[in-house]
Amino acid sequence: MTTGLSPDQLKLQARVRELAAGPVAGRAAEVDRSEQYPWDNVELLKDAKLLGMTIPPQYGGQGKTWLDAVLVIEALSAACSVTGRIAVETNMGAISAIMAYGSEEQKKMAASMVLAGDKPAICITEPEAGSDAGGMTTRADKKGNRYVINGHKHWITGGGVSRLHLIFAKVYDEQGNEEGIGGFIAIRDETKGLKITKREPTMGLRGIPEAVIDFEDMDVPPSALVIPPRGLKKGFADLMNAYNSQRVGAATVALGIAEGAYDLALKWSEERQQFGRPINEFQGLQWKLADMSIKLAAAQALVYGAARSGEGGFPDMLLAAQAKVFTSESAIQVVNDALQFFGARGYSRELPLERMARDVRMFTIGGGTAEVLRNVVAGALLKKKLPQTRDGWSKGRS
Ligand SMILES: Cc1cc2nc3c(=O)[nH]c(=O)nc-3n(C[C@H](O)[C@H](O)[C@H](O)COP(=O)(O)OP(=O)(O)OC[C@H]3O[C@@H](n4cnc5c(N)ncnc54)[C@H](O)[C@@H]3O)c2cc1C
């Protein structure tokens, strides 16, 4: 569907679709099998000026919109979800938070790293603080003119390949008073005390490492702290506002994978013959195709709408949450149905369907689970504290 896209956006979409169908698709199975980060594809994206597109021109980027980035991510993910995720994290998430709230020095450094091919890592989740991210225990203690960071994060995408890290920690003043949650910039192999200690063995999306990271007396200057406009007290809320761009990006990867799987199923349904006719002559499969296309059209409308809501700022929290919940759940169903069209062949590692089914499963979990995002939607609709949040919980509740 191309409704509402400008001529430039249609051109961009066509250019990226060509790249995706060529070298990116050609390497996707190998990226999955080898579990190696696709540095070749990073070079392709860099040459095609698809990394850091959303970075403003004064920092070397192109000042492209979220929707432009979404079109790129969607097309790449149909061929290789790992490459789609690289496009997310070089245009959204940590880089977008730094470009929005960082100092001049931070913006220049982050932009130049991303444009040179670095995919930043965003470090929020901890073993005891997942959905309840505000319960994090990683701490940054002010000591003289330094911050000393100690803690432990897990499931950090890109840990071990990313150099630029945006690390969320509770900030304490010299007297030990908590000041709020802040985001600190650190660079792997330059900032002492940042250690990658484990790679998670994942079900899918195997070309990007998910890592455990330890911070042991990691010593950074105050200039490493990204201070959002409302200061540290509201810092977490502002940083999470930037994260709405990443949520739209994650939804887009799921959408792209599902569109890729759907296209394969549609084509196969004409080629494969049983009972003397193409299998798409059977109404059971025709209705399945119809349902798949309806889910994809609805998901795409939600994703594009959420991306458009962020023009000049960040995508709207409610629209981003609605788009991610619906798209991630629908994409799992569409890929599963597409695999079914191939019968036994769909279950083989010689075709991409089983990889797509493993890859797409992630998107109801990472970047806010479907349950927690339903809480976000309900909270926005009801405008009240929800009992299922830290603020709404009362031990004495009868
Ligand atoms: C592939 C992958 C990549 C990731 N990348 C990153 C990254 O780069 N950086 C990062 O910081 N994190 C990352 N994460 C972590 C991700 O954000 C967390 O996994 C997610 O927030 C959920 O936390 P959890 O896994 O601890 O689950 P838990 O919080 O333990 O949740 C367990 C279950 O309880 C449900 N639940 C919890 N609270 C509620 C509630 N209030 N109401 C209803 N249901 C609830 C959840 O939905 C879930 O089903 C990644 C995860 C994956 C799988």
The ligand as an ORCA input file, in Angstrom:
! r2SCAN-3c Opt
* xyz 0 1
  C      15.447     -9.674     21.494
  C      15.291     -8.679     22.598
  C      15.968     -7.468     22.519
  C      15.933     -6.568     23.570
  N      16.658     -5.423     23.495
  C      16.737     -4.600     24.562
  C      17.627     -3.467     24.531
  O      18.312     -3.215     23.557
  N      17.697     -2.697     25.655
  C      16.964     -2.955     26.757
  O      17.091     -2.212     27.712
  N      16.109     -4.028     26.812
  C      15.994     -4.852     25.740
  N      15.166     -5.957     25.771
  C      14.451     -6.262     26.996
  C      12.954     -6.003     26.905
  O      12.682     -4.633     26.857
  C      12.290     -6.706     28.120
  O      12.417     -8.087     27.880
  C      10.844     -6.326     28.303
  O      10.722     -4.996     28.726
  C      10.138     -7.245     29.311
  O      10.876     -7.408     30.476
  P      11.148     -8.896     31.036
  O      11.726     -9.707     29.942
  O      11.954     -8.759     32.277
  O       9.727     -9.490     31.355
  P       8.889     -9.281     32.733
  O       8.807     -7.830     33.043
  O       9.436    -10.196     33.760
  O       7.445     -9.771     32.297
  C       7.034    -11.142     32.358
  C       5.601    -11.222     31.878
  O       4.753    -10.479     32.767
  C       4.018     -9.528     32.025
  N       3.825     -8.321     32.849
  C       4.759     -7.660     33.577
  N       4.213     -6.596     34.160
  C       2.915     -6.556     33.805
  C       1.816     -5.703     34.108
  N       1.946     -4.605     34.868
  N       0.608     -5.971     33.547
  C       0.451     -7.077     32.736
  N       1.449     -7.935     32.439
  C       2.666     -7.674     32.965
  C       4.849     -9.220     30.788
  O       4.083     -8.690     29.742
  C       5.409    -10.597     30.475
  O       4.479    -11.342     29.745
  C      15.154     -6.863     24.715
  C      14.420     -8.069     24.771
  C      14.481     -8.967     23.728
  C      13.707    -10.252     23.813
*
